[in-house]
Amino acid sequence: MQVLLVIAGGGGLVTASIALWLQRTSRIGPRWFAGLVAIAVTLSLFSVLAWAAMMLVQIAPLTLTWTLVGTLALLFAMRLYRELRGPPSIEPRS
């Protein structure tokens, strides 16, 4: 199980590196950059939360622990994406 958490953390690092490289070379729009950063941060956060949940498995049932970790990671990713996406452009409709 720890191998999967290391892979998730590594995936976050790779995704963040790709996002920064694409932004530097001006090959990516702000929405895609926000999405990649949200994925990278969520993968990293998920691996840390999942590791902590594995330490708490003796107290809470396994299904409940993983449901809580997955829900928190999904909510965090959605909120981070909305924040990074930026404000909508204000253009009058014709």
C-alpha positions in Angstrom: 0.0 0.0 0.0 2.9 2.4 0.7 4.1 1.9 -2.8 0.8 3.3 -4.2 1.2 6.4 -2.0 4.7 7.0 -3.2 3.5 6.7 -6.8 0.7 9.2 -6.1 3.2 11.6 -4.6 5.5 11.1 -7.6 2.6 11.7 -9.9 1.9 15.0 -8.2 5.6 16.0 -8.7 5.6 15.0 -12.4 2.3 16.9 -13.0 3.6 20.0 -11.3 6.8 19.9 -13.4 4.8 19.5 -16.6 2.5 22.4 -15.7 5.4 24.7 -15.0 7.3 23.7 -18.1 4.2 24.2 -20.3 3.5 27.6 -18.8 7.1 28.7 -19.3 7.1 27.8 -22.9 3.6 29.5 -23.4 2.0 26.3 -24.7 -0.8 26.2 -22.2 -3.8 28.3 -21.3 -4.7 29.5 -17.8 -7.5 26.9 -17.4 -5.2 24.0 -18.3 -2.5 25.3 -16.0 -5.0 25.6 -13.2 -6.2 22.1 -13.8 -2.7 20.6 -13.9 -1.7 22.5 -10.7 -4.9 21.3 -9.0 -4.2 17.7 -10.0 -0.6 18.0 -8.7 -1.5 19.5 -5.4 -4.4 17.0 -4.9 -2.2 14.0 -5.6 0.4 15.2 -3.2 -2.1 16.0 -0.5 -3.9 12.7 -1.1 -0.8 10.7 -0.6 -0.1 12.5 2.7 -3.7 12.1 3.9 -3.8 8.5 2.9 -0.6 7.8 4.8 -2.0 9.4 7.9 -5.2 7.4 7.4 -3.3 4.2 7.3 -1.8 5.1 10.7 -5.4 5.6 12.0 -6.8 2.4 10.6 -6.6 0.7 14.0 -9.2 3.3 15.4 -11.6 3.7 12.5 -12.9 1.1 9.9 -10.9 1.0 6.7 -13.8 1.8 4.4 -14.8 4.9 6.4 -11.2 6.1 6.5 -10.7 5.8 2.7 -14.1 7.4 2.0 -13.2 10.4 4.1 -9.7 10.8 2.5 -11.1 10.5 -1.0 -13.9 13.0 -0.3 -11.5 15.5 1.2 -9.1 15.2 -1.8 -11.9 15.6 -4.3 -13.4 18.7 -2.5 -9.9 20.2 -2.2 -9.2 19.6 -5.9 -12.5 21.2 -7.0 -11.9 24.3 -4.8 -8.3 24.7 -5.8 -9.3 24.5 -9.5 -11.9 27.2 -9.1 -9.4 29.5 -7.3 -6.7 29.0 -9.8 -8.9 29.4 -12.8 -9.3 33.1 -12.1 -12.3 35.4 -12.4 -14.5 35.2 -15.4 -14.1 37.8 -18.1 -16.7 40.6 -18.0 -17.7 41.2 -21.6 -21.1 42.5 -22.6 -23.1 40.2 -24.8 -24.0 41.6 -28.2 
